[in-house]
Amino acid sequence: MNTDAATPLPFTTPVTPALLRGALDMERTDAGLLPHRLPAAARAQAPDGQIALAEAQPSGVRLVFRTRATVVELEARRTLTVYAGVPPRPGGVYDLLVDGALAAQGSASGGNVLDVDMTTGQTRFRTGPVGSVRFDGLADREKDVEVWLPYNERTEVVALHTDAPVTPAPASGRKVWLHHGSSISHGSDAASPTTTWPARAALLGGVDLVNLGLGGSALLDPFTARAMRDTPADLISVKIGINLVNADVMRVRAFAPAVHGFLDTLREGHPDTPLLVVSSVLCPIHEDTPGPSVPDFSRLGEGRVRFAAMGDPEGRATGKLTLRVIRDELAALVDQRSAEDPQLHYLDGRELYGEADVEELPLPDALHPDAATHLRMGDRFAALAFGEGGAFAGP
């Protein structure tokens, strides 16, 4: 059960870095502690507000602690993003896990609001109060508790209020999986933070996730590669494709050297770590049509947004990228490098979502999978990567 304001609880624990997992950096704000998924040095080199918005949304970030509390209330200040002409999304979901199993869900009260007009690019920020999300009816025993923060709401965490003391959970001993990808890896339209496909795969694979899925920003940026290079990890994956096409940021001539450079940087810090390169899932509008892709604003009055590919298919002859071109290039590149790097592997993203899935689970806006597709992708990735013979199946 989840409520907003109820009887005050006797124990208050400030949120400190010792309670947080899945973030690469933390910033003190006027409200509390803001988790960042990119370090300050990377944020300083980010060329636009898209990355700043995405990396501060805490996909995969969770509080982890031990307690025998039966009531847990997290005090936090969220930032909601509201798009003009589109019905407001429901509040971001918090998932509470007890000893690894989902026990409760809820949404926070209060918070800031970021208004975005997609037709003009203008934004307006409205400051709001700190709120809370409360979970009660938990088992009265010593247990490991995880509170996964909403993947799509910037969240400043303040304090835990409980009816029993809280201590940081000991190290899990599980392998750390570091993953980078686009908005699909970030979470897109998953139902909750533990049902994004990377979180689902991590829970099934028994690993600790650090998710650098950055909506709109999987662009082979060197600062992201350096952040990954410097992050401790036992397993690494990089999902490459859709943002390079739908942002129309490079041509074939630049693509392979950029991928080589990204992987070279990762290998500087992780020379022998299993490294899986994953191409894009099927996206019919960009399989053979280059970008850019743009939202169809004509349907905003219906409260719907769909994306369309605006490139000319003939542009492939002059080096413009499509998803099919990228998959061919990636497969050849990984094959070449793996001759001297046996821990480098390739996975065609269409094995996660492909031709056979389109009729049953079409992409609602032509770019992003829905909640059911996230679950399917997570299940498939877990089987392909963590299962027998998979890139991450080692001891």
C-alpha positions as CSV (number, residue, x, y, z in Angstrom):
1,M,0.0,0.0,0.0
2,N,1.2,3.5,-0.8
3,T,0.1,6.8,0.7
4,D,1.4,10.4,0.6
5,A,1.1,11.9,4.1
6,A,0.4,9.8,7.2
7,T,1.6,9.4,10.8
8,P,5.1,10.7,11.3
9,L,7.7,8.0,11.6
10,P,10.3,7.8,14.4
11,F,13.5,7.3,12.4
12,T,14.9,9.7,9.8
13,T,18.0,8.7,7.8
14,P,19.5,11.4,5.5
15,V,20.2,10.0,2.0
16,T,24.0,9.8,1.5
17,P,26.1,8.3,-1.3
18,A,26.4,5.1,0.8
19,L,22.7,4.4,0.2
20,L,22.8,5.0,-3.6
21,R,23.7,2.6,-6.4
22,G,23.7,3.0,-10.1
23,A,24.8,6.7,-10.2
24,L,28.3,7.9,-11.3
25,D,28.1,11.2,-9.5
26,M,26.0,13.0,-6.9
27,E,25.3,16.7,-6.5
28,R,24.1,18.5,-3.3
29,T,21.2,20.8,-4.1
30,D,19.0,23.1,-1.9
31,A,16.7,20.1,-1.5
32,G,18.9,17.1,-1.1
33,L,21.1,14.8,-3.2
34,L,20.7,14.7,-7.0
35,P,22.1,11.5,-8.6
36,H,23.9,12.0,-11.9
37,R,24.5,9.2,-14.4
38,L,27.4,11.1,-16.0
39,P,30.3,12.6,-14.0
40,A,30.9,16.3,-13.8
41,A,33.7,16.3,-16.4
42,A,31.4,14.6,-18.9
43,R,28.5,17.0,-18.1
44,A,30.8,20.0,-18.7
45,Q,31.5,18.8,-22.3
46,A,27.9,18.1,-23.1
47,P,26.9,20.2,-26.2
48,D,23.2,20.6,-25.4
49,G,20.4,20.4,-22.9
50,Q,19.2,17.0,-24.1
51,I,22.1,15.2,-22.4
52,A,21.6,17.3,-19.2
53,L,18.0,16.3,-19.1
54,A,18.6,12.6,-19.8
55,E,21.5,12.0,-17.5
56,A,19.8,13.5,-14.5
57,Q,16.8,11.2,-14.9
58,P,17.9,8.3,-12.6
59,S,17.2,5.3,-14.8
60,G,18.6,2.3,-12.9
61,V,19.5,4.4,-9.8
62,R,18.2,2.9,-6.5
63,L,18.5,3.3,-2.7
64,V,19.7,0.0,-1.1
65,F,19.6,-0.5,2.6
66,R,18.9,-3.1,5.4
67,T,16.1,-2.6,7.9
68,R,13.3,-4.4,9.6
69,A,11.0,-1.4,9.0
70,T,7.4,-2.1,8.0
71,V,6.9,1.4,6.8
72,V,9.3,3.3,4.5
73,E,8.8,6.8,3.3
74,L,11.2,8.5,0.9
75,E,11.3,12.3,0.9
76,A,12.2,13.6,-2.5
77,R,11.7,16.4,-5.0
78,R,10.9,15.3,-8.5
79,T,10.9,17.3,-11.7
80,L,8.0,16.4,-14.1
81,T,8.4,17.1,-17.8
82,V,5.2,18.3,-19.5
83,Y,4.9,18.6,-23.2
84,A,2.6,21.3,-24.6
85,G,-0.4,19.7,-26.5
86,V,0.3,16.2,-25.1
87,P,-1.7,14.8,-22.1
88,P,0.4,14.8,-19.0
89,R,2.1,11.5,-18.2
90,P,1.2,9.8,-15.0
91,G,3.7,10.4,-12.2
92,G,6.9,8.5,-12.4
93,V,6.8,5.1,-10.6
94,Y,9.0,4.0,-7.7
95,D,9.5,0.3,-7.4
96,L,10.3,-1.1,-3.9
97,L,12.0,-4.5,-3.8
98,V,12.4,-6.7,-0.7
99,D,15.2,-9.3,-1.0
100,G,15.1,-8.8,-4.7
101,A,11.4,-9.2,-5.3
102,L,8.9,-6.4,-6.2
103,A,6.9,-5.7,-3.0
104,A,5.3,-2.3,-3.7
105,Q,5.0,0.6,-6.1
106,G,4.1,4.3,-5.8
107,S,4.5,7.8,-7.0
108,A,5.7,10.9,-5.3
109,S,3.8,14.1,-4.4
110,G,4.9,17.7,-5.0
111,G,7.8,18.5,-7.3
112,N,9.0,20.9,-10.0
113,V,7.6,21.1,-13.5
114,L,9.5,21.6,-16.7
115,D,7.1,22.8,-19.5
116,V,8.4,22.0,-23.0
117,D,6.9,23.2,-26.3
118,M,8.2,20.8,-28.9
119,T,7.1,23.0,-31.8
120,T,9.3,25.9,-30.7
121,G,11.9,24.3,-28.4
122,Q,11.0,26.8,-25.6
123,T,11.0,25.6,-22.0
124,R,9.7,27.0,-18.7
125,F,10.7,25.8,-15.3
126,R,8.3,26.0,-12.3
127,T,9.6,25.3,-8.8
128,G,7.6,23.1,-6.6
129,P,7.8,21.6,-3.1
130,V,9.6,18.5,-1.8
131,G,7.2,15.6,-1.6
132,S,7.2,12.0,-0.6
133,V,6.3,8.5,-1.5
134,R,5.3,6.1,1.3
135,F,5.2,2.3,1.4
136,D,3.7,0.4,4.3
137,G,2.7,-3.2,5.2
138,L,6.3,-4.5,4.7
139,A,7.4,-7.7,6.4
140,D,8.5,-7.3,10.0
141,R,11.9,-8.8,9.7
142,E,15.4,-7.9,8.8
143,K,15.6,-7.5,5.0
144,D,17.3,-5.9,2.1
145,V,15.2,-3.1,0.6
146,E,15.8,-1.4,-2.8
147,V,13.9,1.7,-3.8
148,W,14.3,2.2,-7.6
149,L,13.8,5.8,-8.6
150,P,11.6,6.7,-11.6
151,Y,13.6,6.4,-14.8
152,N,11.9,9.5,-16.3
153,E,11.8,12.0,-13.5
154,R,14.8,14.0,-12.3
155,T,14.8,13.2,-8.6
156,E,16.5,15.0,-5.7
157,V,16.5,12.5,-2.7
158,V,16.3,14.0,0.8
159,A,15.7,11.4,3.5
160,L,14.2,8.1,4.5
161,H,11.6,8.0,7.2
162,T,11.0,4.6,8.7
163,D,9.6,2.8,11.8
164,A,12.9,1.0,12.4
165,P,16.6,1.9,11.9
166,V,18.2,1.8,8.5
167,T,21.8,0.8,7.6
168,P,23.5,0.7,4.2
169,A,23.3,-2.8,2.6
170,P,26.6,-4.6,2.4
171,A,28.1,-5.1,-1.1
172,S,26.1,-7.6,-3.0
173,G,29.0,-9.5,-4.4
174,R,27.2,-9.6,-7.8
175,K,29.0,-8.6,-11.0
176,V,28.5,-5.0,-12.2
177,W,27.0,-4.6,-15.7
178,L,27.7,-1.2,-17.3
179,H,25.4,-0.5,-20.2
180,H,25.1,2.5,-22.6
181,G,22.4,3.1,-25.2
182,S,19.6,5.4,-26.4
183,S,16.1,6.3,-25.0
184,I,15.1,2.7,-25.4
185,S,17.8,1.7,-23.0
186,H,16.9,4.7,-20.8
187,G,13.4,3.3,-20.5
188,S,11.2,5.0,-23.1
189,D,7.7,3.8,-22.3
190,A,8.4,1.0,-19.8
191,A,5.9,0.6,-17.0
192,S,8.3,1.2,-14.1
193,P,12.0,1.4,-13.3
194,T,12.6,-2.3,-12.8
195,T,10.8,-3.1,-16.1
196,T,12.9,-1.1,-18.5
197,W,14.6,-3.8,-20.6
198,P,18.1,-3.3,-19.0
199,A,16.7,-3.5,-15.5
200,R,14.7,-6.5,-16.3
201,A,17.7,-8.3,-17.9
202,A,19.9,-7.3,-14.9
203,L,17.4,-8.8,-12.4
204,L,17.1,-12.0,-14.4
205,G,20.9,-12.2,-14.9
206,G,21.7,-11.6,-11.2
207,V,23.9,-8.6,-11.8
208,D,24.1,-5.0,-10.5
209,L,23.1,-2.5,-13.3
210,V,24.7,0.8,-14.0
211,N,22.5,2.2,-16.8
212,L,23.9,4.9,-19.1
213,G,21.0,4.7,-21.4
214,L,20.6,8.4,-22.4
215,G,17.5,9.5,-24.3
216,G,18.6,10.9,-27.6
217,S,22.2,10.9,-26.7
218,A,23.8,7.5,-27.7
219,L,26.0,9.3,-30.2
220,L,29.5,7.8,-29.6
221,D,30.4,10.9,-27.6
222,P,34.0,10.7,-26.4
223,F,33.1,12.0,-22.9
224,T,30.6,9.1,-22.5
225,A,33.3,6.7,-23.5
226,R,35.7,8.2,-20.9
227,A,33.0,8.0,-18.2
228,M,32.6,4.3,-19.0
229,R,36.3,3.8,-19.1
230,D,36.7,5.1,-15.6
231,T,33.7,3.2,-14.1
232,P,34.4,-0.1,-12.4
233,A,32.6,-2.9,-14.2
234,D,32.7,-6.6,-14.8
235,L,30.5,-6.6,-17.9
236,I,30.0,-3.9,-20.5
237,S,27.6,-3.4,-23.4
238,V,27.1,-0.6,-25.9
239,K,24.0,-0.3,-28.0
240,I,24.7,1.6,-31.2
241,G,22.4,2.8,-34.0
242,I,19.1,4.6,-33.7
243,N,20.3,8.0,-32.4
244,L,23.0,8.2,-35.0
245,V,20.4,7.7,-37.7
246,N,17.5,9.7,-36.3
247,A,19.7,12.7,-35.3
248,D,21.5,12.4,-38.7
249,V,24.9,13.3,-37.1
250,M,27.4,11.5,-39.3
251,R,28.1,9.6,-42.5
252,V,29.5,6.1,-43.2
253,R,33.1,7.6,-43.5
254,A,33.0,8.9,-39.9
255,F,31.0,6.0,-38.4
256,A,33.5,3.1,-38.2
257,P,36.4,5.3,-36.9
258,A,34.1,6.7,-34.3
259,V,33.1,3.3,-33.1
260,H,36.8,2.2,-33.1
261,G,37.6,5.2,-31.0
262,F,34.8,4.6,-28.6
263,L,35.8,1.0,-28.1
264,D,39.5,1.9,-27.9
265,T,38.7,4.2,-25.0
266,L,36.7,1.6,-23.2
267,R,39.6,-0.9,-23.6
268,E,42.0,1.6,-22.0
269,G,40.1,1.1,-18.7
270,H,38.7,-2.4,-19.2
271,P,41.2,-4.3,-21.4
272,D,39.9,-7.8,-20.7
273,T,36.2,-7.2,-19.6
274,P,33.5,-8.9,-21.7
275,L,32.3,-6.2,-24.0
276,L,29.1,-6.7,-26.1
277,V,28.3,-4.4,-29.0
278,V,24.5,-4.4,-29.7
279,S,23.0,-3.0,-32.8
280,S,19.6,-1.3,-33.0
281,V,16.3,-3.2,-32.6
282,L,14.1,-3.2,-35.6
283,C,12.7,0.3,-36.4
284,P,10.8,0.1,-39.7
285,I,10.9,3.8,-40.5
286,H,14.7,3.9,-40.4
287,E,15.7,0.4,-41.7
288,D,16.4,1.8,-45.2
289,T,15.5,5.5,-44.8
290,P,18.1,7.9,-43.3
291,G,17.3,10.5,-40.7
292,P,16.5,12.9,-39.4
293,S,13.3,11.8,-37.7
294,V,10.9,14.4,-36.6
295,P,7.7,14.4,-34.5
296,D,4.5,14.8,-36.4
297,F,3.1,18.0,-34.8
298,S,-0.1,17.8,-36.8
299,R,-1.5,15.3,-34.3
300,L,-0.7,17.2,-31.1
301,G,-4.4,18.2,-31.0
302,E,-5.2,14.5,-30.6
303,G,-2.7,14.2,-27.8
304,R,-0.6,11.9,-29.9
305,V,2.9,12.1,-31.2
306,R,4.4,9.9,-34.0
307,F,7.8,10.2,-35.6
308,A,8.6,10.1,-39.3
309,A,11.9,9.6,-41.2
310,M,12.6,12.7,-43.2
311,G,15.7,11.5,-45.1
312,D,15.8,10.4,-48.7
313,P,16.5,6.6,-49.2
314,E,18.7,7.6,-52.1
315,G,21.0,9.3,-49.6
316,R,22.6,5.9,-48.8
317,A,24.5,6.3,-52.1
318,T,26.3,9.4,-50.6
319,G,27.0,7.7,-47.3
320,K,24.0,8.6,-45.2
321,L,23.4,6.1,-42.4
322,T,20.4,3.7,-42.0
323,L,19.9,1.0,-39.4
324,R,20.7,-1.7,-42.0
325,V,23.9,0.0,-43.0
326,I,24.9,0.4,-39.3
327,R,24.3,-3.3,-38.5
328,D,26.4,-4.4,-41.5
329,E,29.2,-2.0,-40.4
330,L,29.1,-3.1,-36.8
331,A,29.1,-6.8,-37.6
332,A,32.2,-6.4,-39.8
333,L,34.0,-4.1,-37.3
334,V,33.4,-6.5,-34.4
335,D,34.5,-9.4,-36.5
336,Q,37.7,-7.6,-37.4
337,R,38.6,-6.5,-33.8
338,S,37.6,-9.8,-32.1
339,A,40.5,-11.5,-33.9
340,E,42.7,-9.8,-31.3
341,D,40.1,-9.2,-28.7
342,P,38.4,-12.5,-27.8
343,Q,36.2,-10.8,-25.1
344,L,34.5,-8.6,-27.7
345,H,31.1,-9.8,-28.9
346,Y,28.3,-8.7,-31.2
347,L,24.5,-9.0,-30.9
348,D,22.1,-8.1,-33.6
349,G,19.4,-6.0,-32.0
350,R,16.7,-7.6,-34.1
351,E,17.2,-10.7,-31.9
352,L,15.6,-8.5,-29.1
353,Y,12.9,-7.0,-31.3
354,G,12.6,-8.0,-34.9
355,E,10.3,-8.7,-37.9
356,A,8.3,-11.3,-36.1
357,D,7.4,-8.8,-33.3
358,V,6.2,-5.9,-35.3
359,E,2.7,-7.1,-36.0
360,E,2.1,-8.2,-32.4
361,L,3.9,-5.3,-30.7
362,P,4.2,-2.3,-33.0
363,L,6.2,0.7,-31.9
364,P,3.4,3.1,-30.8
365,D,5.2,6.3,-31.9
366,A,7.2,4.5,-34.6
367,L,10.4,4.9,-32.5
368,H,10.0,3.6,-29.0
369,P,8.8,0.2,-27.6
370,D,5.9,-0.1,-25.2
371,A,5.9,-1.6,-21.8
372,A,5.2,-5.2,-23.0
373,T,8.1,-4.9,-25.5
374,H,10.5,-3.8,-22.8
375,L,9.7,-7.0,-20.9
376,R,10.2,-9.1,-24.0
377,M,13.5,-7.4,-24.8
378,G,14.8,-7.8,-21.2
379,D,13.9,-11.5,-21.2
380,R,15.6,-12.1,-24.5
381,F,18.7,-10.2,-23.6
382,A,19.0,-12.1,-20.4
383,A,18.8,-15.4,-22.3
384,L,21.1,-14.3,-25.1
385,A,23.8,-12.5,-23.0
386,F,23.7,-14.2,-19.6
387,G,22.5,-17.6,-20.7
388,E,24.7,-20.5,-21.8
389,G,27.1,-19.5,-24.5
390,G,26.3,-15.8,-24.1
391,A,28.9,-13.0,-23.9
392,F,28.2,-12.5,-20.2
393,A,27.9,-16.2,-19.3
394,G,31.3,-16.6,-17.7
395,P,31.9,-17.8,-14.1
